Amino acid sequence: MPGSFPSLLTIVAALAAVLALIGIIAALTRRSGFAARLGVGRGGASGGLAVDASLALDPRRRLLLLRCADRHLLVLTGGPQDLLLGWLPPPATPPAAAAPADRDQ
């Protein structure tokens, strides 16, 4: 058994090195914006899928407002089956401000 401790130490050191490399690569991809271009992450500017709002209706069921690109949809989860309630119409844009009337008339 005396020979097993150095091999165990080698295995733990190798695992720590691999995990450190994974963390460094993940940080570099986030910082460079590569993950956002792939649509990975928090659904940011890439227009990926993201949860905008969540409402618990009861202990089992939940109503979710999801954003997919520039569209929104409602989903009901937690019942016997999940239901897609429908796509929401895009928000109405406010009318452009009326041009000021000429006072010289």
C-alpha positions as CSV (number, residue, x, y, z in Angstrom):
1,M,0.0,0.0,0.0
2,P,2.8,2.5,0.4
3,G,3.0,2.9,-3.4
4,S,-0.7,3.9,-3.7
5,F,-0.4,7.3,-2.2
6,P,1.9,8.8,-4.9
7,S,-0.3,7.4,-7.6
8,L,-3.4,8.8,-5.9
9,L,-1.6,12.2,-5.6
10,T,-0.8,12.1,-9.3
11,I,-4.4,11.4,-10.2
12,V,-5.7,14.2,-8.1
13,A,-3.1,16.6,-9.5
14,A,-4.0,15.6,-13.1
15,L,-7.7,16.1,-12.4
16,A,-7.1,19.6,-10.9
17,A,-5.0,20.5,-13.9
18,V,-7.8,19.4,-16.3
19,L,-10.5,21.3,-14.4
20,A,-8.3,24.4,-14.3
21,L,-7.8,24.2,-18.1
22,I,-11.6,23.8,-18.6
23,G,-12.2,26.9,-16.4
24,I,-9.6,29.0,-18.3
25,I,-11.0,28.0,-21.7
26,A,-14.5,28.8,-20.6
27,A,-13.5,32.2,-19.3
28,L,-11.6,33.0,-22.5
29,T,-14.6,32.1,-24.7
30,R,-16.9,34.2,-22.6
31,R,-14.5,37.2,-22.6
32,S,-13.9,37.0,-26.4
33,G,-17.6,36.8,-27.2
34,F,-17.3,33.5,-28.9
35,A,-20.0,31.9,-26.7
36,A,-22.4,34.7,-27.4
37,R,-22.0,34.3,-31.2
38,L,-22.8,30.6,-30.8
39,G,-26.0,31.4,-28.8
40,V,-24.6,29.8,-25.7
41,G,-25.0,31.3,-22.2
42,R,-27.6,33.6,-20.8
43,G,-29.7,34.3,-23.9
44,G,-28.1,37.8,-24.3
45,A,-27.6,39.7,-27.5
46,S,-27.4,36.6,-29.6
47,G,-31.1,36.3,-29.5
48,G,-31.1,32.8,-28.1
49,L,-33.8,31.2,-26.0
50,A,-34.3,32.8,-22.5
51,V,-36.8,32.9,-19.7
52,D,-38.1,36.5,-19.3
53,A,-40.6,35.8,-16.6
54,S,-41.9,33.0,-14.5
55,L,-45.1,32.8,-12.4
56,A,-45.9,29.9,-10.0
57,L,-49.7,29.2,-10.3
58,D,-49.7,26.4,-7.7
59,P,-47.1,24.0,-6.2
60,R,-46.9,22.0,-9.4
61,R,-47.7,24.4,-12.3
62,R,-45.7,27.3,-13.6
63,L,-46.4,29.8,-16.4
64,L,-43.3,30.9,-18.3
65,L,-42.7,33.8,-20.6
66,L,-40.0,32.7,-23.0
67,R,-38.1,34.9,-25.5
68,C,-36.9,33.3,-28.7
69,A,-35.0,35.8,-30.8
70,D,-37.3,38.8,-30.9
71,R,-40.6,36.9,-30.2
72,H,-42.3,35.9,-27.0
73,L,-44.3,32.8,-26.1
74,L,-46.3,31.5,-23.1
75,V,-45.7,28.0,-21.8
76,L,-47.6,26.2,-19.0
77,T,-45.4,23.5,-17.3
78,G,-46.0,21.1,-14.5
79,G,-49.3,19.5,-15.3
80,P,-49.9,16.1,-16.9
81,Q,-48.3,17.6,-20.0
82,D,-46.6,20.9,-20.8
83,L,-48.6,23.2,-23.0
84,L,-47.6,25.9,-25.5
85,L,-50.3,28.5,-24.9
86,G,-49.2,30.6,-27.9
87,W,-47.0,33.2,-29.4
88,L,-47.5,36.8,-28.2
89,P,-47.9,39.6,-30.7
90,P,-44.9,42.0,-30.8
91,P,-45.2,45.0,-28.5
92,A,-46.8,48.0,-30.1
93,T,-44.4,50.7,-31.0
94,P,-45.4,54.2,-29.8
95,P,-46.4,56.6,-32.6
96,A,-43.7,59.0,-33.6
97,A,-43.8,62.3,-31.8
98,A,-45.8,64.8,-33.8
99,A,-43.7,67.5,-35.5
100,P,-44.1,70.9,-33.9
101,A,-46.5,73.2,-35.7
102,D,-44.9,76.1,-37.5
103,R,-45.6,79.3,-35.7
104,D,-44.9,81.5,-38.8
105,Q,-48.2,80.7,-40.5
